[in-house]
């Protein structure tokens, strides 16, 4: 395990879960709490526009900030992007913090969360431990969480929470799980498994000097060759890519417009799309938006290949959920390396010997 691989995996999780609600399900003595801290820290570092709304169900604002420091995560320069809803008042007013009388003050909590998300779309809502809510009337809790879900989705945000595996009766745990799009299953044996859309992600974890180390587990994409859709309105570009990577385990499909790209992606369901941005009928951003709206294409990996090199252009693509960005003119070695790097995140490894 390496720091670089850990950073890459955490960045991948942040991208994959941008608009999905995720529940970390783990034995109570495992590191799911620590994972939430590293995940939210990574999300804010990866995306300067990403804010955090922390609902302190179990841990007070004061102790949340102490945990970040304990885990070696310096959030001093991120405090303006962090909001807290807490019940443990310090006797003074803290910035970006609402203090309630109880974690069951649902109307006040919901109203405040709604206001924050309307002003800060794309934020992450942290529910630090669902076990606390499970002690209340479950019908009321269900209505409260559904309200939070709608609020977050309407403002392009996401939720992350954790729940102790086996800590609740089966039907109660089932109800809590039903609120989430993605279940991240964590074991005591140092393994993590989750299904995000059509893709499975298996990881191994350990705690070294208080920090999380992550590495990819066994591959889950059981195929020898990748199906790649290349999209560019200049016919020479797809042909150049196809010829340059002819010895690789790739099968290429070509589209020469945005509309054709959406049609072929829907029909062929490629593993990866190499996508130009500047096209006359429908640009690359619009293509990504349309694919993300469809359940069968939303999880297809996308690498944008474009002459647009401004940071704003790259950030726009990242916010839409693309997986990587390559600037034109490109070198075949770079494009091949990036294809392999991105698809490794999806659990694919080539079984044939290929050049790089």
C-alpha positions as CSV (number, residue, x, y, z in Angstrom):
1,X,0.0,0.0,0.0
2,X,1.3,3.5,-0.8
3,X,0.2,7.0,0.0
4,X,-0.2,7.7,-3.7
5,X,-2.5,4.7,-4.2
6,X,-4.5,5.7,-1.1
7,X,-4.9,9.3,-2.4
8,X,-6.0,7.9,-5.8
9,X,-8.6,5.6,-4.3
10,X,-10.0,8.3,-2.0
11,X,-10.2,10.7,-5.0
12,X,-12.0,8.0,-7.0
13,X,-14.5,7.4,-4.2
14,X,-15.2,11.1,-4.0
15,X,-15.9,11.3,-7.7
16,X,-18.0,8.1,-7.8
17,X,-20.1,9.2,-4.8
18,X,-20.5,12.8,-5.9
19,X,-24.3,12.6,-6.2
20,X,-24.9,9.3,-4.4
21,X,-25.8,8.6,-0.8
22,X,-23.4,6.2,0.9
23,X,-23.7,4.1,4.1
24,X,-20.5,2.7,5.7
25,X,-21.6,-0.6,7.2
26,X,-19.0,-2.1,9.6
27,X,-18.5,-3.9,12.9
28,X,-18.5,-1.3,15.7
29,X,-14.8,-1.7,16.4
30,X,-13.7,-1.1,12.8
31,X,-12.5,2.1,11.2
32,X,-15.7,3.4,9.5
33,X,-15.7,6.5,11.7
34,X,-12.1,7.3,10.7
35,X,-13.1,6.6,7.0
36,X,-15.7,9.3,7.1
37,X,-13.2,11.9,8.3
38,X,-10.7,11.0,5.6
39,X,-13.4,10.9,3.0
40,X,-14.8,14.3,3.8
41,X,-11.3,15.8,4.0
42,X,-10.4,14.4,0.7
43,X,-13.6,15.6,-0.9
44,X,-13.0,19.2,0.2
45,X,-9.4,19.0,-0.9
46,X,-10.2,17.5,-4.3
47,X,-13.0,20.0,-5.0
48,X,-12.6,23.6,-3.8
49,X,-16.3,24.2,-4.3
50,X,-17.4,21.3,-2.0
51,X,-18.7,22.1,1.4
52,X,-19.5,19.8,4.4
53,X,-22.6,19.9,6.6
54,X,-22.0,17.8,9.7
55,X,-25.0,16.7,11.7
56,X,-23.5,15.8,15.1
57,X,-25.7,12.9,16.2
58,X,-23.0,11.2,18.3
59,X,-19.9,13.4,18.4
60,X,-20.0,17.1,19.2
61,X,-18.6,19.8,17.0
62,X,-15.7,20.3,19.4
63,X,-14.8,16.6,19.3
64,X,-15.3,16.3,15.5
65,X,-12.6,19.0,15.1
66,X,-10.4,17.2,17.6
67,X,-10.7,14.0,15.6
68,X,-9.6,15.6,12.4
69,X,-6.5,16.8,14.2
70,X,-6.0,13.4,15.9
71,X,-6.0,11.8,12.4
72,X,-3.5,14.2,11.1
73,X,-6.0,16.1,8.9
74,X,-5.5,19.8,9.1
75,X,-8.9,21.6,8.5
76,X,-7.9,25.1,9.7
77,X,-8.0,26.5,6.2
78,X,-11.3,24.6,5.4
79,X,-13.4,25.9,8.3
80,X,-15.3,28.4,6.2
81,X,-16.6,25.5,4.1
82,X,-17.7,23.4,7.1
83,X,-21.2,23.7,8.8
84,X,-22.2,22.0,12.0
85,X,-25.6,21.2,13.5
86,X,-24.9,20.2,17.2
87,X,-26.7,19.7,20.5
88,X,-23.8,20.2,22.8
89,X,-23.6,24.0,23.2
90,X,-20.2,25.4,24.3
91,X,-21.7,28.5,26.0
92,X,-20.6,30.7,23.1
93,X,-21.5,31.2,19.4
94,X,-19.3,29.3,17.0
95,X,-19.2,30.2,13.3
96,X,-21.3,28.2,10.9
97,X,-22.9,26.3,13.7
98,X,-26.5,25.8,14.8
99,X,-27.1,24.4,18.3
100,X,-30.3,22.5,19.0
101,X,-31.8,21.2,22.2
102,X,-31.8,17.6,20.9
103,X,-30.9,15.4,17.9
104,X,-34.7,14.8,17.6
105,X,-35.4,18.5,17.0
106,X,-36.2,17.4,13.4
107,X,-38.1,20.5,12.3
108,X,-35.3,22.9,13.2
109,X,-32.5,20.6,12.0
110,X,-34.3,20.0,8.7
111,X,-35.1,23.7,8.1
112,X,-31.5,24.7,8.8
113,X,-30.0,21.9,6.6
114,X,-32.4,23.0,3.8
115,X,-31.2,26.6,4.1
116,X,-27.5,25.6,4.0
117,X,-27.9,23.3,1.0
118,X,-29.9,25.9,-1.0
119,X,-27.0,28.4,-0.4
120,X,-24.3,25.8,-1.0
121,X,-25.4,23.3,-3.6
122,X,-23.2,20.2,-4.1
123,X,-22.4,19.9,-0.4
124,X,-21.9,16.6,1.5
125,X,-24.2,15.9,4.5
126,X,-22.6,13.8,7.2
127,X,-24.8,11.9,9.6
128,X,-22.1,10.7,11.9
129,X,-24.0,7.6,13.3
130,X,-27.4,6.4,12.3
131,X,-27.6,4.2,15.4
132,X,-28.5,7.3,17.4
133,X,-31.6,8.0,15.3
134,X,-32.8,4.4,15.4
135,X,-33.7,4.8,19.1
136,X,-36.5,7.2,18.2
137,X,-39.9,6.4,16.6
138,X,-38.9,4.8,13.2
139,X,-41.8,6.4,11.3
140,X,-40.7,9.8,12.4
141,X,-37.1,9.0,11.6
142,X,-38.0,7.7,8.2
143,X,-39.9,10.9,7.4
144,X,-36.9,13.0,8.6
145,X,-34.3,11.2,6.6
146,X,-36.6,11.2,3.5
147,X,-36.8,15.0,3.9
148,X,-33.0,15.3,4.1
149,X,-32.7,13.0,1.0
150,X,-35.0,15.3,-1.1
151,X,-33.2,18.4,0.2
152,X,-29.8,17.0,-0.7
153,X,-30.8,15.6,-4.1
154,X,-32.6,18.9,-5.1
155,X,-29.3,20.7,-4.5
156,X,-27.0,18.2,-6.2
157,X,-25.4,17.0,-3.0
158,X,-24.8,13.7,-1.3
159,X,-25.0,12.0,2.1
160,X,-22.5,9.8,3.9
161,X,-23.2,8.0,7.2
162,X,-22.2,4.9,9.1
163,X,-24.0,2.1,10.9
164,X,-22.6,-0.6,13.2
165,X,-23.1,-4.0,11.5
166,X,-25.4,-6.1,13.6
167,X,-26.0,-3.3,16.1
168,X,-29.7,-3.0,15.2
169,X,-32.5,-5.6,14.7
170,X,-32.6,-6.9,11.1
171,X,-35.7,-5.0,10.1
172,X,-34.4,-1.7,11.6
173,X,-31.0,-2.1,9.9
174,X,-32.9,-2.9,6.6
175,X,-34.9,0.3,6.9
176,X,-31.7,2.4,7.5
177,X,-29.9,0.7,4.5
178,X,-32.9,1.5,2.3
179,X,-32.2,5.3,2.4
180,X,-28.8,4.9,0.7
181,X,-27.8,4.3,-3.0
182,X,-24.5,2.7,-2.1
183,X,-23.6,0.4,0.8
184,X,-19.9,0.3,1.6
185,X,-19.3,-3.1,3.4
186,X,-16.3,-3.0,5.7
187,X,-15.0,-6.2,7.5
188,X,-12.7,-6.8,10.4
189,X,-10.3,-8.6,8.1
190,X,-9.1,-5.4,6.4
191,X,-11.5,-5.6,3.4
192,X,-14.0,-3.2,1.8
193,X,-16.5,-4.0,-0.8
194,X,-19.1,-1.8,-2.6
195,X,-21.1,-1.8,-5.7
196,X,-21.4,1.6,-7.4
197,X,-23.8,1.3,-10.4
198,X,-22.7,-1.6,-12.5
199,X,-19.2,-1.7,-11.1
200,X,-17.8,-3.5,-8.0
201,X,-15.0,-2.0,-6.0
202,X,-12.9,-4.2,-3.7
203,X,-10.3,-2.6,-1.5
204,X,-7.9,-3.6,1.3
205,X,-7.3,-1.3,4.2
206,X,-5.0,-0.9,7.2
207,X,-4.3,1.7,9.8
208,X,-0.6,2.8,9.8
209,X,0.5,5.5,12.3
210,X,-3.1,6.6,12.7
211,X,-3.6,7.1,9.0
212,X,-5.7,5.0,6.5
213,X,-3.8,3.0,3.9
214,X,-6.0,1.7,1.0
215,X,-5.1,-0.5,-2.0
216,X,-7.1,-2.1,-4.7
217,X,-8.3,-5.7,-4.1
218,X,-9.0,-8.4,-6.6
219,X,-10.4,-7.4,-10.0
220,X,-14.1,-7.6,-10.6
221,X,-14.3,-6.7,-14.2
222,X,-14.1,-10.2,-15.8
223,X,-13.1,-9.5,-19.3
224,X,-9.9,-9.7,-21.4
225,X,-10.6,-6.7,-23.7
226,X,-12.1,-3.3,-23.2
227,X,-14.8,-1.9,-25.5
228,X,-13.9,1.8,-26.0
229,X,-16.1,4.5,-27.7
230,X,-14.0,7.3,-29.3
231,X,-16.0,10.5,-30.0
232,X,-14.6,13.3,-32.1
233,X,-16.0,15.4,-35.0
234,X,-12.6,15.3,-36.7
235,X,-12.4,11.9,-38.3
236,X,-8.6,11.8,-38.2
237,X,-8.5,11.7,-34.3
238,X,-10.5,8.4,-33.7
239,X,-8.5,6.8,-36.5
240,X,-5.2,8.0,-35.0
241,X,-6.2,6.6,-31.6
242,X,-7.3,3.3,-33.1
243,X,-4.1,2.8,-35.0
244,X,-1.8,4.0,-32.2
245,X,-3.4,1.5,-29.7
246,X,-3.8,-1.4,-32.2
247,X,-1.7,-3.8,-30.2
248,X,-3.6,-3.1,-26.9
249,X,-6.6,-5.3,-25.7
250,X,-9.1,-2.7,-26.9
251,X,-12.0,-2.9,-29.3
252,X,-13.0,0.5,-30.6
253,X,-16.3,2.0,-31.6
254,X,-16.4,5.4,-33.3
255,X,-18.8,8.3,-33.1
256,X,-18.4,11.6,-35.0
257,X,-20.9,13.8,-33.1
258,X,-22.4,14.2,-29.7
259,X,-25.8,12.8,-30.7
260,X,-24.2,9.8,-32.3
261,X,-22.1,9.3,-29.1
262,X,-25.2,9.2,-26.9
263,X,-26.9,6.8,-29.3
264,X,-23.9,4.4,-29.5
265,X,-23.2,4.6,-25.8
266,X,-26.8,3.5,-25.1
267,X,-26.8,0.7,-27.6
268,X,-23.2,-0.6,-27.2
269,X,-22.6,0.1,-23.4
270,X,-18.9,0.6,-23.8
271,X,-16.5,0.2,-20.8
272,X,-14.9,3.6,-21.5
273,X,-15.6,6.7,-23.6
274,X,-12.8,8.9,-25.0
275,X,-14.8,12.1,-25.5
276,X,-14.0,15.4,-27.3
277,X,-15.5,18.6,-25.9
278,X,-15.8,20.9,-28.8
279,X,-18.4,19.5,-31.3
280,X,-21.0,21.4,-33.3
281,X,-24.3,19.7,-32.5
282,X,-23.8,18.7,-28.9
283,X,-20.6,19.3,-27.0
284,X,-18.9,16.8,-24.7
285,X,-20.3,18.3,-21.5
286,X,-23.9,17.8,-22.9
287,X,-23.0,14.2,-23.8
288,X,-21.9,13.5,-20.2
289,X,-25.0,15.1,-18.8
290,X,-27.3,13.0,-20.9
291,X,-25.4,9.8,-20.1
292,X,-25.4,10.5,-16.4
293,X,-29.2,10.8,-16.5
294,X,-29.7,7.2,-17.7
295,X,-29.3,4.4,-15.3
296,X,-27.7,2.1,-17.9
297,X,-25.0,4.6,-18.9
298,X,-24.4,6.7,-15.8
299,X,-21.5,4.6,-14.6
300,X,-19.6,4.3,-17.9
301,X,-16.0,5.7,-17.4
302,X,-15.3,8.9,-19.3
303,X,-12.0,10.5,-20.2
304,X,-12.3,13.8,-22.0
305,X,-9.7,14.5,-24.7
306,X,-9.7,18.1,-25.7
307,X,-7.6,21.1,-26.8
308,X,-9.4,23.1,-24.1
309,X,-6.8,23.3,-21.4
310,X,-8.1,25.9,-19.0
311,X,-8.5,24.8,-15.4
312,X,-12.2,25.9,-15.5
313,X,-12.8,23.5,-18.4
314,X,-11.3,20.6,-16.5
315,X,-13.2,21.5,-13.3
316,X,-16.5,21.6,-15.3
317,X,-15.9,18.1,-16.5
318,X,-14.9,16.8,-13.1
319,X,-18.1,18.3,-11.6
320,X,-20.1,16.4,-14.2
321,X,-18.4,13.1,-13.1
322,X,-15.8,12.4,-15.7
323,X,-12.9,10.2,-14.6
324,X,-9.9,11.9,-16.3
325,X,-8.9,14.6,-18.7
326,X,-6.2,14.5,-21.5
327,X,-5.1,17.6,-23.4
328,X,-4.5,17.7,-27.1
329,X,-2.1,17.2,-28.7
330,X,-1.6,13.9,-26.8
331,X,1.0,11.2,-26.8
332,X,-0.2,7.6,-27.4
333,X,1.8,6.5,-24.3
334,X,-0.1,9.0,-22.1
335,X,-3.5,8.1,-23.4
336,X,-2.8,4.4,-23.0
337,X,-1.5,4.9,-19.4
338,X,-4.6,6.9,-18.5
339,X,-6.9,4.3,-19.9
340,X,-5.3,1.7,-17.8
341,X,-5.2,3.9,-14.7
342,X,-8.9,4.8,-15.0
343,X,-10.1,1.2,-15.7
344,X,-8.0,-0.1,-12.8
345,X,-10.3,1.8,-10.6
346,X,-13.2,-0.2,-12.1
347,X,-11.4,-3.5,-11.3
348,X,-10.0,-4.2,-14.8
349,X,-6.5,-5.5,-15.5
350,X,-5.3,-6.6,-19.0
351,X,-4.6,-10.3,-19.2
352,X,-2.5,-9.9,-22.3
353,X,0.9,-8.5,-22.5
354,X,0.6,-4.9,-23.9
355,X,2.9,-2.1,-24.7
356,X,2.8,1.1,-22.6
